[in-house]
């Protein structure tokens, strides 16, 4: 029973939890890149409008 429980736990870990965590990291990276682009655009527009 211990071996069966260990194998079932590993199955759940590698088939459900790890792909879910990888998906969450991908979403977080996409949101971070979009936020960085917005920050750069706002900074460039702010500097160009302030200099005129």
mmCIF file as Biopython writes it, N, C-alpha, C and O atoms, coordinates in Angstrom:
data_model
#
loop_
_atom_site.group_PDB
_atom_site.id
_atom_site.type_symbol
_atom_site.label_atom_id
_atom_site.label_alt_id
_atom_site.label_comp_id
_atom_site.label_asym_id
_atom_site.label_entity_id
_atom_site.label_seq_id
_atom_site.pdbx_PDB_ins_code
_atom_site.Cartn_x
_atom_site.Cartn_y
_atom_site.Cartn_z
_atom_site.occupancy
_atom_site.B_iso_or_equiv
_atom_site.auth_seq_id
_atom_site.auth_asym_id
_atom_site.pdbx_PDB_model_num
ATOM 1   N N  . UNK A ? 1  ? 0.832  -1.198 0.000   1.0 0.0 1  A 1 
ATOM 2   C CA . UNK A ? 1  ? 0.000  0.000  0.000   1.0 0.0 1  A 1 
ATOM 3   C C  . UNK A ? 1  ? 0.871  1.255  0.000   1.0 0.0 1  A 1 
ATOM 4   O O  . UNK A ? 1  ? 0.515  2.261  -0.613  1.0 0.0 1  A 1 
ATOM 5   N N  . UNK A ? 2  ? 2.007  1.195  0.685   1.0 0.0 2  A 1 
ATOM 6   C CA . UNK A ? 2  ? 2.892  2.357  0.721   1.0 0.0 2  A 1 
ATOM 7   C C  . UNK A ? 2  ? 3.441  2.663  -0.673  1.0 0.0 2  A 1 
ATOM 8   O O  . UNK A ? 2  ? 3.510  3.822  -1.082  1.0 0.0 2  A 1 
ATOM 9   N N  . UNK A ? 3  ? 3.830  1.609  -1.396  1.0 0.0 3  A 1 
ATOM 10  C CA . UNK A ? 3  ? 4.358  1.793  -2.741  1.0 0.0 3  A 1 
ATOM 11  C C  . UNK A ? 3  ? 3.269  2.326  -3.657  1.0 0.0 3  A 1 
ATOM 12  O O  . UNK A ? 3  ? 3.516  3.224  -4.462  1.0 0.0 3  A 1 
ATOM 13  N N  . UNK A ? 4  ? 2.073  1.781  -3.539  1.0 0.0 4  A 1 
ATOM 14  C CA . UNK A ? 4  ? 0.954  2.243  -4.365  1.0 0.0 4  A 1 
ATOM 15  C C  . UNK A ? 4  ? 0.627  3.705  -4.067  1.0 0.0 4  A 1 
ATOM 16  O O  . UNK A ? 4  ? 0.373  4.479  -4.990  1.0 0.0 4  A 1 
ATOM 17  N N  . UNK A ? 5  ? 0.631  4.086  -2.814  1.0 0.0 5  A 1 
ATOM 18  C CA . UNK A ? 5  ? 0.373  5.477  -2.445  1.0 0.0 5  A 1 
ATOM 19  C C  . UNK A ? 5  ? 1.450  6.417  -2.958  1.0 0.0 5  A 1 
ATOM 20  O O  . UNK A ? 5  ? 1.160  7.528  -3.403  1.0 0.0 5  A 1 
ATOM 21  N N  . UNK A ? 6  ? 2.693  5.965  -2.892  1.0 0.0 6  A 1 
ATOM 22  C CA . UNK A ? 6  ? 3.794  6.780  -3.401  1.0 0.0 6  A 1 
ATOM 23  C C  . UNK A ? 6  ? 3.685  6.963  -4.908  1.0 0.0 6  A 1 
ATOM 24  O O  . UNK A ? 6  ? 3.871  8.067  -5.420  1.0 0.0 6  A 1 
ATOM 25  N N  . UNK A ? 7  ? 3.387  5.892  -5.608  1.0 0.0 7  A 1 
ATOM 26  C CA . UNK A ? 7  ? 3.239  5.988  -7.062  1.0 0.0 7  A 1 
ATOM 27  C C  . UNK A ? 7  ? 2.064  6.874  -7.435  1.0 0.0 7  A 1 
ATOM 28  O O  . UNK A ? 7  ? 2.163  7.656  -8.380  1.0 0.0 7  A 1 
ATOM 29  N N  . UNK A ? 8  ? 0.965  6.774  -6.722  1.0 0.0 8  A 1 
ATOM 30  C CA . UNK A ? 8  ? -0.188 7.625  -6.996  1.0 0.0 8  A 1 
ATOM 31  C C  . UNK A ? 8  ? 0.134  9.090  -6.714  1.0 0.0 8  A 1 
ATOM 32  O O  . UNK A ? 8  ? -0.269 9.977  -7.467  1.0 0.0 8  A 1 
ATOM 33  N N  . UNK A ? 9  ? 0.857  9.338  -5.634  1.0 0.0 9  A 1 
ATOM 34  C CA . UNK A ? 9  ? 1.256  10.713 -5.322  1.0 0.0 9  A 1 
ATOM 35  C C  . UNK A ? 9  ? 2.158  11.296 -6.397  1.0 0.0 9  A 1 
ATOM 36  O O  . UNK A ? 9  ? 1.987  12.449 -6.793  1.0 0.0 9  A 1 
ATOM 37  N N  . UNK A ? 10 ? 3.118  10.507 -6.875  1.0 0.0 10 A 1 
ATOM 38  C CA . UNK A ? 10 ? 3.994  10.976 -7.944  1.0 0.0 10 A 1 
ATOM 39  C C  . UNK A ? 10 ? 3.223  11.206 -9.240  1.0 0.0 10 A 1 
ATOM 40  O O  . UNK A ? 10 ? 3.491  12.161 -9.969  1.0 0.0 10 A 1 
ATOM 41  N N  . UNK A ? 11 ? 2.264  10.327 -9.522  1.0 0.0 11 A 1 
ATOM 42  C CA . UNK A ? 11 ? 1.437  10.488 -10.718 1.0 0.0 11 A 1 
ATOM 43  C C  . UNK A ? 11 ? 0.667  11.804 -10.671 1.0 0.0 11 A 1 
ATOM 44  O O  . UNK A ? 11 ? 0.631  12.547 -11.652 1.0 0.0 11 A 1 
ATOM 45  N N  . UNK A ? 12 ? 0.052  12.087 -9.522  1.0 0.0 12 A 1 
ATOM 46  C CA . UNK A ? 12 ? -0.710 13.330 -9.377  1.0 0.0 12 A 1 
ATOM 47  C C  . UNK A ? 12 ? 0.228  14.525 -9.483  1.0 0.0 12 A 1 
ATOM 48  O O  . UNK A ? 12 ? -0.116 15.521 -10.119 1.0 0.0 12 A 1 
ATOM 49  N N  . UNK A ? 13 ? 1.404  14.444 -8.873  1.0 0.0 13 A 1 
ATOM 50  C CA . UNK A ? 13 ? 2.356  15.548 -8.900  1.0 0.0 13 A 1 
ATOM 51  C C  . UNK A ? 13 ? 2.781  15.872 -10.331 1.0 0.0 13 A 1 
ATOM 52  O O  . UNK A ? 13 ? 2.730  17.030 -10.745 1.0 0.0 13 A 1 
ATOM 53  N N  . UNK A ? 14 ? 3.195  14.865 -11.080 1.0 0.0 14 A 1 
ATOM 54  C CA . UNK A ? 14 ? 3.751  15.126 -12.407 1.0 0.0 14 A 1 
ATOM 55  C C  . UNK A ? 14 ? 2.686  15.348 -13.466 1.0 0.0 14 A 1 
ATOM 56  O O  . UNK A ? 14 ? 2.977  15.969 -14.488 1.0 0.0 14 A 1 
ATOM 57  N N  . UNK A ? 15 ? 1.469  14.871 -13.268 1.0 0.0 15 A 1 
ATOM 58  C CA . UNK A ? 15 ? 0.451  15.016 -14.306 1.0 0.0 15 A 1 
ATOM 59  C C  . UNK A ? 15 ? -0.515 16.163 -14.067 1.0 0.0 15 A 1 
ATOM 60  O O  . UNK A ? 15 ? -1.172 16.609 -15.008 1.0 0.0 15 A 1 
ATOM 61  N N  . UNK A ? 16 ? -0.625 16.655 -12.841 1.0 0.0 16 A 1 
ATOM 62  C CA . UNK A ? 16 ? -1.586 17.716 -12.558 1.0 0.0 16 A 1 
ATOM 63  C C  . UNK A ? 16 ? -0.945 18.966 -11.973 1.0 0.0 16 A 1 
ATOM 64  O O  . UNK A ? 16 ? -1.208 20.071 -12.447 1.0 0.0 16 A 1 
ATOM 65  N N  . UNK A ? 17 ? -0.108 18.813 -10.950 1.0 0.0 17 A 1 
ATOM 66  C CA . UNK A ? 17 ? 0.398  19.983 -10.239 1.0 0.0 17 A 1 
ATOM 67  C C  . UNK A ? 17 ? 1.492  20.715 -11.004 1.0 0.0 17 A 1 
ATOM 68  O O  . UNK A ? 17 ? 1.455  21.941 -11.107 1.0 0.0 17 A 1 
ATOM 69  N N  . UNK A ? 18 ? 2.463  19.985 -11.540 1.0 0.0 18 A 1 
ATOM 70  C CA . UNK A ? 18 ? 3.555  20.653 -12.246 1.0 0.0 18 A 1 
ATOM 71  C C  . UNK A ? 18 ? 3.087  21.372 -13.509 1.0 0.0 18 A 1 
ATOM 72  O O  . UNK A ? 18 ? 3.509  22.509 -13.724 1.0 0.0 18 A 1 
ATOM 73  N N  . UNK A ? 19 ? 2.250  20.789 -14.351 1.0 0.0 19 A 1 
ATOM 74  C CA . UNK A ? 19 ? 1.762  21.563 -15.515 1.0 0.0 19 A 1 
ATOM 75  C C  . UNK A ? 19 ? 0.957  22.796 -15.107 1.0 0.0 19 A 1 
ATOM 76  O O  . UNK A ? 19 ? 1.017  23.826 -15.779 1.0 0.0 19 A 1 
ATOM 77  N N  . UNK A ? 20 ? 0.206  22.698 -14.011 1.0 0.0 20 A 1 
ATOM 78  C CA . UNK A ? 20 ? -0.556 23.850 -13.545 1.0 0.0 20 A 1 
ATOM 79  C C  . UNK A ? 20 ? 0.401  24.956 -13.101 1.0 0.0 20 A 1 
ATOM 80  O O  . UNK A ? 20 ? 0.177  26.123 -13.423 1.0 0.0 20 A 1 
ATOM 81  N N  . UNK A ? 21 ? 1.458  24.614 -12.371 1.0 0.0 21 A 1 
ATOM 82  C CA . UNK A ? 21 ? 2.432  25.606 -11.935 1.0 0.0 21 A 1 
ATOM 83  C C  . UNK A ? 21 ? 3.164  26.231 -13.117 1.0 0.0 21 A 1 
ATOM 84  O O  . UNK A ? 21 ? 3.419  27.435 -13.121 1.0 0.0 21 A 1 
ATOM 85  N N  . UNK A ? 22 ? 3.504  25.424 -14.118 1.0 0.0 22 A 1 
ATOM 86  C CA . UNK A ? 22 ? 4.166  25.953 -15.315 1.0 0.0 22 A 1 
ATOM 87  C C  . UNK A ? 22 ? 3.232  26.920 -16.038 1.0 0.0 22 A 1 
ATOM 88  O O  . UNK A ? 22 ? 3.677  27.959 -16.525 1.0 0.0 22 A 1 
ATOM 89  N N  . UNK A ? 23 ? 1.955  26.592 -16.111 1.0 0.0 23 A 1 
ATOM 90  C CA . UNK A ? 23 ? 0.992  27.498 -16.733 1.0 0.0 23 A 1 
ATOM 91  C C  . UNK A ? 23 ? 0.864  28.805 -15.982 1.0 0.0 23 A 1 
ATOM 92  O O  . UNK A ? 23 ? 0.760  29.867 -16.596 1.0 0.0 23 A 1 
ATOM 93  N N  . UNK A ? 24 ? 0.870  28.742 -14.645 1.0 0.0 24 A 1 
ATOM 94  C CA . UNK A ? 24 ? 0.795  29.970 -13.853 1.0 0.0 24 A 1 
ATOM 95  C C  . UNK A ? 24 ? 2.033  30.833 -14.048 1.0 0.0 24 A 1 
ATOM 96  O O  . UNK A ? 24 ? 1.927  32.058 -14.116 1.0 0.0 24 A 1 
ATOM 97  N N  . UNK A ? 25 ? 3.206  30.210 -14.139 1.0 0.0 25 A 1 
ATOM 98  C CA . UNK A ? 25 ? 4.432  30.976 -14.372 1.0 0.0 25 A 1 
ATOM 99  C C  . UNK A ? 25 ? 4.397  31.640 -15.744 1.0 0.0 25 A 1 
ATOM 100 O O  . UNK A ? 25 ? 4.835  32.781 -15.887 1.0 0.0 25 A 1 
ATOM 101 N N  . UNK A ? 26 ? 3.881  30.937 -16.757 1.0 0.0 26 A 1 
ATOM 102 C CA . UNK A ? 26 ? 3.770  31.530 -18.091 1.0 0.0 26 A 1 
ATOM 103 C C  . UNK A ? 26 ? 2.846  32.740 -18.067 1.0 0.0 26 A 1 
ATOM 104 O O  . UNK A ? 26 ? 3.165  33.773 -18.655 1.0 0.0 26 A 1 
ATOM 105 N N  . UNK A ? 27 ? 1.711  32.624 -17.397 1.0 0.0 27 A 1 
ATOM 106 C CA . UNK A ? 27 ? 0.772  33.745 -17.309 1.0 0.0 27 A 1 
ATOM 107 C C  . UNK A ? 27 ? 1.419  34.917 -16.581 1.0 0.0 27 A 1 
ATOM 108 O O  . UNK A ? 27 ? 1.258  36.064 -16.998 1.0 0.0 27 A 1 
ATOM 109 N N  . UNK A ? 28 ? 2.140  34.651 -15.509 1.0 0.0 28 A 1 
ATOM 110 C CA . UNK A ? 28 ? 2.802  35.717 -14.763 1.0 0.0 28 A 1 
ATOM 111 C C  . UNK A ? 28 ? 3.863  36.400 -15.618 1.0 0.0 28 A 1 
ATOM 112 O O  . UNK A ? 28 ? 4.003  37.621 -15.556 1.0 0.0 28 A 1 
ATOM 113 N N  . UNK A ? 29 ? 4.608  35.647 -16.410 1.0 0.0 29 A 1 
ATOM 114 C CA . UNK A ? 29 ? 5.612  36.246 -17.287 1.0 0.0 29 A 1 
ATOM 115 C C  . UNK A ? 29 ? 4.977  37.112 -18.360 1.0 0.0 29 A 1 
ATOM 116 O O  . UNK A ? 29 ? 5.485  38.190 -18.670 1.0 0.0 29 A 1 
ATOM 117 N N  . UNK A ? 30 ? 3.873  36.653 -18.929 1.0 0.0 30 A 1 
ATOM 118 C CA . UNK A ? 30 ? 3.184  37.449 -19.953 1.0 0.0 30 A 1 
ATOM 119 C C  . UNK A ? 30 ? 2.673  38.752 -19.352 1.0 0.0 30 A 1 
ATOM 120 O O  . UNK A ? 30 ? 2.818  39.814 -19.958 1.0 0.0 30 A 1 
ATOM 121 N N  . UNK A ? 31 ? 2.076  38.678 -18.163 1.0 0.0 31 A 1 
ATOM 122 C CA . UNK A ? 31 ? 1.584  39.897 -17.501 1.0 0.0 31 A 1 
ATOM 123 C C  . UNK A ? 31 ? 2.750  40.828 -17.183 1.0 0.0 31 A 1 
ATOM 124 O O  . UNK A ? 31 ? 2.623  42.043 -17.340 1.0 0.0 31 A 1 
ATOM 125 N N  . UNK A ? 32 ? 3.866  40.293 -16.747 1.0 0.0 32 A 1 
ATOM 126 C CA . UNK A ? 32 ? 5.030  41.114 -16.449 1.0 0.0 32 A 1 
ATOM 127 C C  . UNK A ? 32 ? 5.588  41.812 -17.677 1.0 0.0 32 A 1 
ATOM 128 O O  . UNK A ? 32 ? 5.962  42.982 -17.605 1.0 0.0 32 A 1 
ATOM 129 N N  . UNK A ? 33 ? 5.649  41.111 -18.802 1.0 0.0 33 A 1 
ATOM 130 C CA . UNK A ? 33 ? 6.153  41.720 -20.036 1.0 0.0 33 A 1 
ATOM 131 C C  . UNK A ? 33 ? 5.215  42.832 -20.496 1.0 0.0 33 A 1 
ATOM 132 O O  . UNK A ? 33 ? 5.678  43.895 -20.912 1.0 0.0 33 A 1 
ATOM 133 N N  . UNK A ? 34 ? 3.909  42.603 -20.428 1.0 0.0 34 A 1 
ATOM 134 C CA . UNK A ? 34 ? 2.949  43.633 -20.816 1.0 0.0 34 A 1 
ATOM 135 C C  . UNK A ? 34 ? 3.068  44.846 -19.901 1.0 0.0 34 A 1 
ATOM 136 O O  . UNK A ? 34 ? 3.028  45.981 -20.375 1.0 0.0 34 A 1 
ATOM 137 N N  . UNK A ? 35 ? 3.214  44.626 -18.610 1.0 0.0 35 A 1 
ATOM 138 C CA . UNK A ? 35 ? 3.364  45.739 -17.668 1.0 0.0 35 A 1 
ATOM 139 C C  . UNK A ? 35 ? 4.647  46.514 -17.951 1.0 0.0 35 A 1 
ATOM 140 O O  . UNK A ? 35 ? 4.649  47.743 -17.874 1.0 0.0 35 A 1 
ATOM 141 N N  . UNK A ? 36 ? 5.732  45.825 -18.276 1.0 0.0 36 A 1 
ATOM 142 C CA . UNK A ? 36 ? 6.989  46.498 -18.601 1.0 0.0 36 A 1 
ATOM 143 C C  . UNK A ? 36 ? 6.840  47.343 -19.856 1.0 0.0 36 A 1 
ATOM 144 O O  . UNK A ? 36 ? 7.331  48.471 -19.898 1.0 0.0 36 A 1 
ATOM 145 N N  . UNK A ? 37 ? 6.172  46.820 -20.879 1.0 0.0 37 A 1 
ATOM 146 C CA . UNK A ? 37 ? 5.957  47.595 -22.100 1.0 0.0 37 A 1 
ATOM 147 C C  . UNK A ? 37 ? 5.124  48.836 -21.834 1.0 0.0 37 A 1 
ATOM 148 O O  . UNK A ? 37 ? 5.432  49.910 -22.350 1.0 0.0 37 A 1 
ATOM 149 N N  . UNK A ? 38 ? 4.067  48.701 -21.029 1.0 0.0 38 A 1 
ATOM 150 C CA . UNK A ? 38 ? 3.242  49.864 -20.686 1.0 0.0 38 A 1 
ATOM 151 C C  . UNK A ? 38 ? 4.067  50.891 -19.925 1.0 0.0 38 A 1 
ATOM 152 O O  . UNK A ? 38 ? 3.949  52.088 -20.183 1.0 0.0 38 A 1 
ATOM 153 N N  . UNK A ? 39 ? 4.896  50.444 -18.998 1.0 0.0 39 A 1 
ATOM 154 C CA . UNK A ? 39 ? 5.751  51.351 -18.228 1.0 0.0 39 A 1 
ATOM 155 C C  . UNK A ? 39 ? 6.700  52.110 -19.146 1.0 0.0 39 A 1 
ATOM 156 O O  . UNK A ? 39 ? 6.872  53.319 -18.990 1.0 0.0 39 A 1 
ATOM 157 N N  . UNK A ? 40 ? 7.320  51.418 -20.103 1.0 0.0 40 A 1 
ATOM 158 C CA . UNK A ? 40 ? 8.257  52.063 -21.023 1.0 0.0 40 A 1 
ATOM 159 C C  . UNK A ? 40 ? 7.531  53.083 -21.891 1.0 0.0 40 A 1 
ATOM 160 O O  . UNK A ? 40 ? 8.039  54.185 -22.100 1.0 0.0 40 A 1 
ATOM 161 N N  . UNK A ? 41 ? 6.349  52.736 -22.401 1.0 0.0 41 A 1 
ATOM 162 C CA . UNK A ? 41 ? 5.593  53.667 -23.244 1.0 0.0 41 A 1 
ATOM 163 C C  . UNK A ? 41 ? 5.198  54.901 -22.450 1.0 0.0 41 A 1 
ATOM 164 O O  . UNK A ? 41 ? 5.343  56.018 -22.945 1.0 0.0 41 A 1 
ATOM 165 N N  . UNK A ? 42 ? 4.706  54.729 -21.242 1.0 0.0 42 A 1 
ATOM 166 C CA . UNK A ? 42 ? 4.303  55.875 -20.421 1.0 0.0 42 A 1 
ATOM 167 C C  . UNK A ? 42 ? 5.513  56.748 -20.103 1.0 0.0 42 A 1 
ATOM 168 O O  . UNK A ? 42 ? 5.406  57.975 -20.118 1.0 0.0 42 A 1 
ATOM 169 N N  . UNK A ? 43 ? 6.647  56.144 -19.819 1.0 0.0 43 A 1 
ATOM 170 C CA . UNK A ? 43 ? 7.851  56.918 -19.521 1.0 0.0 43 A 1 
ATOM 171 C C  . UNK A ? 43 ? 8.307  57.720 -20.738 1.0 0.0 43 A 1 
ATOM 172 O O  . UNK A ? 43 ? 8.642  58.898 -20.612 1.0 0.0 43 A 1 
ATOM 173 N N  . UNK A ? 44 ? 8.322  57.100 -21.903 1.0 0.0 44 A 1 
ATOM 174 C CA . UNK A ? 44 ? 8.764  57.794 -23.122 1.0 0.0 44 A 1 
ATOM 175 C C  . UNK A ? 44 ? 7.801  58.916 -23.462 1.0 0.0 44 A 1 
ATOM 176 O O  . UNK A ? 44 ? 8.238  60.017 -23.795 1.0 0.0 44 A 1 
ATOM 177 N N  . UNK A ? 45 ? 6.515  58.667 -23.387 1.0 0.0 45 A 1 
ATOM 178 C CA . UNK A ? 45 ? 5.532  59.709 -23.688 1.0 0.0 45 A 1 
ATOM 179 C C  . UNK A ? 45 ? 5.623  60.840 -22.667 1.0 0.0 45 A 1 
ATOM 180 O O  . UNK A ? 45 ? 5.518  62.009 -23.038 1.0 0.0 45 A 1 
ATOM 181 N N  . UNK A ? 46 ? 5.813  60.522 -21.415 1.0 0.0 46 A 1 
ATOM 182 C CA . UNK A ? 46 ? 5.940  61.548 -20.380 1.0 0.0 46 A 1 
ATOM 183 C C  . UNK A ? 46 ? 7.163  62.426 -20.586 1.0 0.0 46 A 1 
ATOM 184 O O  . UNK A ? 46 ? 7.085  63.642 -20.409 1.0 0.0 46 A 1 
ATOM 185 N N  . UNK A ? 47 ? 8.294  61.831 -20.956 1.0 0.0 47 A 1 
ATOM 186 C CA . UNK A ? 47 ? 9.505  62.620 -21.185 1.0 0.0 47 A 1 
ATOM 187 C C  . UNK A ? 47 ? 9.369  63.480 -22.428 1.0 0.0 47 A 1 
ATOM 188 O O  . UNK A ? 47 ? 9.825  64.623 -22.433 1.0 0.0 47 A 1 
ATOM 189 N N  . UNK A ? 48 ? 8.748  62.955 -23.490 1.0 0.0 48 A 1 
ATOM 190 C CA . UNK A ? 48 ? 8.636  63.730 -24.720 1.0 0.0 48 A 1 
ATOM 191 C C  . UNK A ? 48 ? 7.641  64.892 -24.547 1.0 0.0 48 A 1 
ATOM 192 O O  . UNK A ? 48 ? 7.852  65.962 -25.116 1.0 0.0 48 A 1 
ATOM 193 N N  . UNK A ? 49 ? 6.583  64.702 -23.787 1.0 0.0 49 A 1 
ATOM 194 C CA . UNK A ? 49 ? 5.622  65.800 -23.601 1.0 0.0 49 A 1 
ATOM 195 C C  . UNK A ? 49 ? 6.164  66.831 -22.627 1.0 0.0 49 A 1 
ATOM 196 O O  . UNK A ? 49 ? 5.799  68.003 -22.713 1.0 0.0 49 A 1 
ATOM 197 N N  . UNK A ? 50 ? 7.020  66.428 -21.707 1.0 0.0 50 A 1 
ATOM 198 C CA . UNK A ? 50 ? 7.586  67.373 -20.740 1.0 0.0 50 A 1 
ATOM 199 C C  . UNK A ? 50 ? 8.647  68.271 -21.404 1.0 0.0 50 A 1 
ATOM 200 O O  . UNK A ? 50 ? 8.818  69.423 -21.006 1.0 0.0 50 A 1 
ATOM 201 N N  . UNK A ? 51 ? 9.350  67.750 -22.403 1.0 0.0 51 A 1 
ATOM 202 C CA . UNK A ? 51 ? 10.419 68.533 -23.035 1.0 0.0 51 A 1 
ATOM 203 C C  . UNK A ? 51 ? 9.874  69.593 -23.997 1.0 0.0 51 A 1 
ATOM 204 O O  . UNK A ? 51 ? 10.593 70.532 -24.336 1.0 0.0 51 A 1 
ATOM 205 N N  . UNK A ? 52 ? 8.645  69.467 -24.435 1.0 0.0 52 A 1 
ATOM 206 C CA . UNK A ? 52 ? 8.099  70.427 -25.405 1.0 0.0 52 A 1 
ATOM 207 C C  . UNK A ? 52 ? 7.570  71.650 -24.752 1.0 0.0 52 A 1 
ATOM 208 O O  . UNK A ? 52 ? 7.078  72.550 -25.434 1.0 0.0 52 A 1 
#
